Amino acid sequence: MDFVYTRASYVLVWLASEVPTGTPNVRFDNKHEQSWSGDDVKKFCIWVSSNPYWKRLWVIQEFVLAAGLKICIGNNIWTFEKFLSLMGIRVIFDFTLQEKRVESLRRVYQFNGQYEYIVQLVRERFERHKRSSRLESVLKKFQYAQCQDRRDKIFGFLGIANDCHDGSLQADYTKPMSEVFADVLCHFCRSGNLQSSVLNAVDIQTRLIQHSRFIGKLVGGDNWATLASGGNSKYEIQVRGAHCGEILHIGPTYEDMVSSAAANKNWTASFDTHYQNPGSSERIRIANQKYVSVMIKDMDQERLARVQAFRLQPCYARIFREWPSLFTSNKDNWTYRERRSSGCTTPCSNISKPLPKPKMFLGSDLVLGLAPGEAQVGDVICRFVNTDITALLRKEGYFGSYRLIGRIEVNHIPLLENLGPVGYMDIPNVNAWLNYGGLPNGTHFILKLDLETLVLLI
């Protein structure tokens, strides 16, 4: 349909067959132009801007791509230019004005909450050939758009997004939601399709973790089960993580922490055992007080459920020895590939067993939080760089192989504040550290995740 809209002389924007009773019927022609009152125009503009048309997903591409537009309300037909003038929108896109003047006008004209939808459509129409019209940006700009089939949250923008014109991503209603999700992430893994200033493939795929959370909610709502299924386990991405310490002590369950005075006393008594320096002991107590306050006030069941162990066989990660090979600049370096055997074949746990309840944990470097009940002392705390996602790893199998145990909740991790993109020459000799029995905090390492695991993490 996008091809049809670009070839049509005009596309009609049909807002209504008539203006509702009580709303001034402002006609836009020379005979009536001077007779409007300010209040009439304002009431009329509010009615126009609140029209459900502007939030319908499938009208976006016809509005943006059409060679010409005519706005229709009953027998009144306006040109696009006159409509912009009436609504006070034209001046917003007058690039000859000073920026401060434009910003003040935007605030004045957006007196109604619905106004932003019209402005967004007009802006996309004017800027559709720019880099800002790539799929990533378009999906975010129009995430409010309404449709019946959530797959249209993706398919409805393929004609607008200028990085989809090569046919690499196509509408296919025979695919379930999980495959649509995988296809979109595959698209962003291809060279240049994910907007980012970072220089290497691993960091761009790490950026994909942030974007995948947004895409997941866009196409799957909050029903992650529709995404963590299907053929997603055959695809992999590489992401960069940071070693943030190890678990030193496993404490009481979440339920005991919020309900039992004895459990709280036993928990805080363990601090001096693991943090014998007076300054560190004081800081961990302060951190614990803040985190307990968060648990009591903000920890709902949905958030608590995110603290989970993964019970899927492919949940494994590996620290790679050949660092230079991860940062090659080949054109297809970001493309998903078929998953190969990780070398670890033991499932994480028996899925028939009841889920252990999340427990408090105390980690090195003043890290504490909630971990899955399967957590053990010595498990590695891993934060994916530039995200708020923290995972638990356990060394297992052959050299450099780790099992991804699950997702954890942690307090503030100060060492991650200044981590940026990194090249392989900046990475410490991981093998040497492993030979000595551990990794230094802040060390970067690469993990491979299949999409099914990714969905569970985000």
C-alpha positions in Angstrom: 0.0 0.0 0.0 2.9 2.4 0.6 3.6 2.4 -3.2 0.0 3.3 -3.9 0.1 6.3 -1.5 3.3 7.7 -3.0 1.7 7.6 -6.5 -1.7 9.0 -5.6 -2.4 12.7 -6.5 -4.1 13.2 -3.2 -5.0 11.2 -0.1 -8.2 12.2 1.7 -8.0 12.6 5.4 -11.6 12.0 6.4 -12.2 13.3 9.9 -16.0 13.2 10.1 -19.2 13.6 8.1 -20.1 16.6 10.1 -19.0 18.7 13.1 -20.6 17.6 16.4 -23.4 19.8 17.9 -21.9 22.5 20.0 -18.6 22.7 18.1 -18.2 25.7 15.9 -18.1 24.7 12.2 -15.1 26.8 11.1 -15.0 27.0 7.3 -11.7 27.7 5.7 -12.4 29.9 2.6 -12.0 33.6 1.8 -15.6 34.4 2.5 -15.5 33.2 6.1 -11.9 33.6 7.0 -12.2 36.9 8.7 -15.4 36.1 10.7 -14.0 33.6 13.1 -13.8 34.4 16.8 -10.7 33.3 18.7 -12.8 31.0 21.0 -14.5 29.4 18.0 -11.2 28.6 16.4 -9.8 27.2 19.6 -12.9 25.0 20.2 -12.8 23.7 16.7 -9.1 22.9 16.8 -9.6 21.0 20.1 -12.3 18.9 18.4 -10.1 18.3 15.4 -7.0 17.4 17.4 -9.0 14.9 19.6 -10.3 13.0 16.6 -9.4 9.3 16.9 -8.1 9.4 13.3 -4.7 10.8 14.5 -4.0 7.7 16.6 -4.9 5.0 14.1 -1.9 3.1 13.1 -2.8 2.4 9.5 -3.4 6.0 8.6 0.1 7.0 9.5 1.7 5.8 6.3 -1.0 7.3 4.0 -0.6 10.6 5.8 3.2 10.5 5.7 3.8 9.1 2.2 1.0 10.8 0.2 2.1 13.2 -2.6 -0.7 15.5 -1.6 -3.3 15.7 1.3 -6.8 17.1 1.5 -8.5 17.3 4.9 -12.3 16.6 4.8 -15.0 17.3 7.3 -18.4 16.9 5.7 -18.6 19.2 2.7 -15.5 21.2 3.8 -12.3 20.2 2.0 -9.1 22.0 2.9 -5.7 21.8 1.4 -3.0 20.5 3.7 -1.3 23.9 3.8 -4.5 25.7 4.9 -5.2 23.1 7.5 -1.7 23.6 9.0 -2.3 27.3 9.1 -5.7 27.0 10.8 -4.4 24.5 13.4 -1.4 26.8 14.1 1.0 24.0 13.2 2.6 25.5 10.1 4.7 28.0 12.1 6.2 25.1 14.2 7.9 23.9 11.0 9.0 27.3 9.8 12.7 26.7 9.9 13.5 30.4 9.2 12.4 31.3 12.7 14.8 31.4 15.6 14.8 28.1 17.6 13.7 29.9 20.9 10.7 31.4 19.0 9.7 28.0 17.6 9.9 26.3 21.0 7.7 29.0 22.6 5.2 28.5 19.8 5.2 24.8 20.3 4.2 25.3 23.9 1.5 27.7 23.0 -0.1 25.5 20.3 0.1 22.3 22.1 -2.7 23.4 24.5 -4.4 20.1 24.1 -2.8 16.8 24.8 -4.0 15.3 21.5 -2.2 18.1 19.5 1.1 16.2 19.8 -0.2 13.4 17.5 -0.9 15.8 14.7 2.5 17.5 15.1 4.2 14.1 15.1 2.6 13.1 11.8 3.4 16.4 10.2 7.0 16.2 11.4 7.4 12.7 10.0 5.9 13.8 6.7 8.4 16.7 6.4 11.4 14.6 7.6 10.6 11.2 6.1 13.8 11.0 4.0 16.1 11.6 7.0 17.9 9.1 9.1 15.3 9.7 11.8 12.9 7.7 9.7 14.6 4.4 10.3 12.6 1.6 11.8 14.0 2.0 15.3 13.0 5.7 15.5 9.7 5.3 13.8 8.5 2.6 16.2 9.3 4.7 19.2 7.8 7.9 17.8 4.5 6.1 17.0 4.3 3.6 19.8 1.0 5.1 20.9 -0.7 4.1 17.5 -3.7 1.9 17.9 -4.4 -1.3 16.0 -6.2 -4.6 16.5 -3.4 -7.0 15.6 -0.3 -6.2 17.6 1.9 -7.5 14.7 0.8 -4.4 12.9 2.8 -2.4 15.4 5.7 -3.6 13.2 4.1 -4.3 9.8 2.4 -0.9 9.6 5.7 1.0 9.5 7.6 -1.1 7.0 6.6 1.3 4.2 7.8 4.3 6.1 11.0 3.1 7.5 13.7 3.8 4.9 15.9 1.0 6.2 13.2 -1.6 5.4 13.0 -0.8 1.7 15.4 -3.6 0.8 12.7 -6.2 1.7 14.8 -7.7 4.6 11.8 -7.4 6.9 8.3 -8.2 5.4 4.8 -8.4 6.7 3.8 -12.1 7.2 0.6 -12.8 9.1 1.3 -16.5 9.1 4.0 -15.9 11.7 3.3 -16.0 15.4 4.3 -13.1 17.7 7.5 -14.8 18.7 8.7 -15.1 15.2 7.9 -11.4 14.4 9.8 -10.5 17.5 12.8 -12.5 16.4 12.6 -11.1 12.8 12.7 -7.5 14.1 15.7 -8.2 16.3 17.5 -10.0 13.4 16.8 -6.9 11.4 18.5 -4.7 14.0 21.4 -7.0 14.2 22.3 -6.4 10.6 25.0 -3.8 9.8 23.8 -0.2 10.3 20.2 -0.9 11.2 20.4 -0.1 14.9 21.2 3.6 15.5 24.2 3.8 17.7 27.5 5.7 18.1 29.4 2.6 19.3 32.1 1.2 17.0 31.9 -2.6 17.4 29.4 -5.3 16.8 29.3 -6.6 20.4 28.4 -3.2 21.8 25.7 -2.7 19.2 24.2 -6.1 20.1 24.4 -5.1 23.8 22.4 -2.1 22.8 20.0 -4.5 21.3 19.1 -5.7 24.8 17.7 -2.3 25.6 15.8 -2.1 22.4 14.4 -5.7 22.7 12.6 -4.7 25.9 10.8 -2.0 24.0 10.0 -4.2 21.0 8.8 -7.0 23.3 6.3 -4.7 25.0 5.3 -3.2 21.7 4.3 -6.5 20.0 3.7 -8.7 23.1 2.2 -6.3 25.6 3.1 -7.7 29.0 2.6 -11.3 27.9 6.2 -12.5 27.6 5.1 -16.1 27.2 4.0 -15.3 23.6 7.6 -14.3 22.9 9.6 -16.9 24.9 8.4 -19.6 22.6 8.5 -20.7 19.0 11.8 -20.9 17.1 13.7 -18.3 19.0 16.2 -20.7 20.6 18.0 -21.1 17.2 19.1 -17.5 17.1 22.0 -16.0 19.1 23.4 -12.6 19.9 26.7 -11.7 21.6 26.5 -9.2 24.4 29.1 -7.5 26.7 28.8 -7.9 30.4 30.8 -6.6 33.4 32.0 -8.7 36.2 30.5 -7.1 39.3 31.7 -9.5 42.0 30.6 -12.7 43.5 28.0 -13.9 46.0 29.5 -14.1 49.5 26.4 -15.0 51.5 22.8 -16.2 50.9 20.3 -14.8 53.4 16.6 -15.1 54.1 13.7 -15.3 51.6 11.9 -12.1 50.5 8.9 -13.1 52.5 11.0 -13.5 55.7 12.7 -10.1 55.1 9.4 -8.2 55.0 7.7 -10.1 57.8 10.2 -11.6 60.3 12.2 -9.5 62.8 14.4 -12.5 63.6 15.3 -13.0 60.0 16.3 -9.3 59.6 18.5 -9.5 62.7 20.3 -12.6 61.5 20.7 -11.0 58.1 22.3 -7.8 59.3 24.5 -9.8 61.8 26.2 -11.4 58.8 27.5 -8.1 57.5 30.4 -8.0 60.0 31.5 -11.5 59.0 32.0 -10.5 55.3 32.8 -6.8 55.7 35.2 -6.5 58.6 36.5 -3.0 57.6 34.4 -0.5 59.7 33.9 1.8 56.8 32.6 -1.0 54.6 30.4 -2.4 57.3 28.8 1.0 57.7 28.2 1.4 54.0 26.7 -2.0 53.6 24.2 -1.3 56.4 23.2 2.0 54.8 22.8 0.2 51.5 20.7 -2.5 53.1 18.4 0.0 54.8 17.7 1.7 51.4 17.1 -1.6 49.7 14.8 -3.0 52.3 12.8 0.3 52.0 12.5 -0.4 48.3 11.3 -3.9 48.9 8.6 -2.8 51.3 7.3 0.1 49.2 7.9 -0.8 45.6 8.4 -4.5 45.2 5.2 -5.9 43.6 4.6 -9.5 42.5 5.4 -8.7 38.9 8.8 -7.3 39.8 9.5 -10.1 42.2 8.7 -12.7 39.5 11.5 -11.2 37.4 14.0 -12.6 40.0 14.0 -16.1 38.6 16.2 -19.0 37.6 16.1 -20.1 34.0 15.0 -23.7 33.5 15.9 -23.9 29.8 18.7 -26.0 28.5 20.3 -23.4 26.2 21.0 -20.9 29.0 24.8 -21.0 28.8 27.5 -18.4 28.3 31.2 -18.6 27.6 34.1 -16.3 28.0 35.9 -16.4 24.6 39.6 -16.8 24.3 39.9 -15.2 20.8 39.0 -11.6 21.5 40.0 -10.1 18.1 37.5 -12.4 16.3 34.7 -10.8 18.2 35.3 -7.3 16.8 35.8 -7.9 13.1 34.2 -5.4 10.7 32.7 -7.8 8.2 29.5 -6.6 6.7 27.4 -9.5 8.1 29.1 -9.5 11.5 25.9 -8.6 13.3 23.7 -11.2 11.6 22.1 -13.9 13.7 23.5 -17.3 13.2 22.3 -20.8 13.9 23.1 -21.8 17.5 25.8 -24.3 17.9 26.3 -26.6 20.8 27.6 -24.7 23.9 29.5 -27.7 25.2 27.2 -27.9 28.2 24.3 -30.3 28.0 22.9 -30.5 31.5 19.6 -28.7 31.9 19.5 -25.9 34.5 17.2 -27.9 36.7 14.2 -30.2 36.7 11.2 -28.2 35.5 8.9 -30.4 37.6 10.3 -29.2 40.8 8.6 -26.3 42.6 10.3 -22.9 42.2 12.5 -22.0 45.2 11.6 -18.6 46.6 13.9 -15.6 45.9 16.5 -14.9 48.7 18.6 -12.0 49.8 22.2 -12.2 48.9 25.3 -10.3 50.0 28.0 -9.8 47.3 31.5 -8.4 47.1 32.0 -4.7 46.6 29.0 -3.7 48.7 26.5 -5.3 46.3 23.3 -6.8 47.7 19.9 -7.7 46.5 17.5 -10.5 45.6 18.6 -13.7 43.8 16.8 -16.8 42.7 16.5 -19.5 45.3 19.0 -21.6 43.3 21.8 -19.1 43.8 25.0 -20.3 45.5 27.9 -18.7 47.2 30.6 -18.1 44.6 28.2 -17.4 41.8 29.3 -14.5 39.5 27.3 -11.2 39.4 27.1 -9.9 35.8 25.6 -6.6 34.7 25.0 -6.2 31.0 26.7 -2.9 30.0 24.5 0.1 29.6 21.4 -1.7 30.9 19.8 -2.3 34.2 19.8 -6.0 33.7 21.9 -8.1 36.1 22.3 -11.8 35.7 23.8 -14.6 37.7 26.5 -16.9 36.2 28.1 -20.1 37.5 31.3 -21.5 36.3 30.6 -25.0 34.9 32.0 -27.4 32.3 35.1 -26.8 30.4 37.5 -23.9 30.7 35.8 -20.5 30.4 32.3 -21.9 30.3 29.6 -20.4 32.5 25.9 -21.4 33.0 23.5 -18.5 33.1 21.5 -19.2 36.3 19.0 -16.4 36.1 18.1 -12.8 36.7 18.8 -11.0 40.0 17.8 -7.7 41.6 20.7 -5.6 42.9 21.3 -2.3 44.7 23.4 0.4 43.1 26.6 -0.8 41.3 28.9 2.2 41.3 31.7 0.6 39.2 29.5 0.5 36.1 28.7 4.2 36.0 31.6 5.1 33.6 31.8 1.9 31.5 31.7 2.7 27.8 32.3 1.0 24.5 35.5 -1.1 24.5 37.8 -2.7 21.8 39.5 -6.0 22.3 42.9 -4.3 23.0 41.3 -2.7 26.1 40.2 -6.0 27.6 42.5 -7.5 30.3 44.0 -11.0 29.8 41.0 -12.9 30.9 42.7 -16.3 30.6 45.4 -15.2 33.0 42.8 -14.1 35.6 40.9 -17.4 35.2 44.1 -19.4 35.8 44.4 -17.6 39.1 40.9 -18.5 40.0 38.8 -15.4 39.3 38.1 -12.2 37.4 38.7 -8.7 38.6 35.6 -6.6 39.0 34.9 -4.4 36.0 36.4 -6.9 33.6 34.4 -7.1 30.4 33.5 -10.4 28.9 31.3 -11.6 26.1 28.2 -13.8 26.5 26.1 -15.6 23.9 22.4 -15.6 24.4 19.6 -17.2 22.4 16.5 -15.0 21.9 14.4 -17.2 24.3 16.9 -16.5 27.1 17.0 -12.8 26.1 13.2 -12.5 26.5 13.5 -14.0 30.0 16.1 -11.5 30.9 14.4 -8.4 29.7 
